């Protein structure tokens, strides 16, 4: 573990991401004693604020967004690390104000860009202009990195004109989630899975990331993005690559990222010719969630009638490599669905011959269910004999169910941003997205966007509180399969 202290600088310290995720995570790191004693947190924003007023703002944000009563001592220790700098991010001259605070001989200068991507360029220019960029400086970029390959290249180029790739930490917060990381442990620390993880034993894989919440107040942003860009290009692609990749040589920086990249490069493109059999696009209408009436996407605050932005996507993904030949991966993700549920289901192949045909005509195949959130855990669905002597040899489906909250009841599950902030401070890039990964995943996503543009089909409606449009069921039924419910 690197022990050097940091000047951890948040651009956009009073913004939504910072107050919801970064500040509460820093609080938890402080509480756990994981921040170096000399580390400081520097907030940058464009408001006129004195030091004390800034600390009061931060205290109020912590009170609202840390999901437990604040410990006064931890709060004071964190506030004692904090400084505020007013910078109008478009004005390069103003970055010189950081020179009075940042000391790169003493601390690693980390800049967290918690702002719209249109400001990444101006911040890079400002930092370079102030002479604040050294080979040790690190930058953390939040998504979205572009809305297609061309715009993501533009952003990456801007950043690359000031920072080299080994200084850039692109966040996908799913890589900070405990259960997403556990995919690595499951796959590469357990011989039963390392040897049963390819086309010989697996029939197909399902990845579901369902959210119960609708778009709420984020209509303006979301309508420009849609579920494919907002969730598939990043989070689902990351889960997919962790499930599908070859074993990395180790868990350090590029080993893991290179293996993920190979999967992205092997994704079969989707075209206007096959899109109707490969992709389902949906948009929620009014419905009920947990017994309450909820509005449809177009009736949400700020909604504009006629929008064809998708809030649901289901995709059959084929990976053209040796390991996964003939094994489809079905992805689905949506807003305003029946429940918040993220999981990976590995469906094994049926057995070649059934010796229990007298009592069980067709043996259901084994399933490995990896519950990512909520109720994190792992289940194996298997057949066992029902005890008894009078009824012949009866079999029953049973579950081996490991719930993390029971198995690790003493451990607190850290939030994704806590882990990722710590990794940046320690200078470990393995859990951050390499530029090549971002661009390869955009190539594939762009192929779907282009096919949609060509076919010009509107999204299929689904009622809020359901599992998506009926066509999503048909996507699997066509292959004689069904979604795990
Ligand atoms: C974000 C998306 O990246 O992830 C949001 O922009 C989505 O639309 C969120 O709601 C989901 O994250 P989580 O951690 O709640 O699964």
Boltz pocket constraint, residues with backbone or C-beta under 6 A from the ligand:
constraints:
  - pocket:
      binder: B
      contacts: [[A, 211], [A, 230], [A, 231]]
      max_distance: 6.0
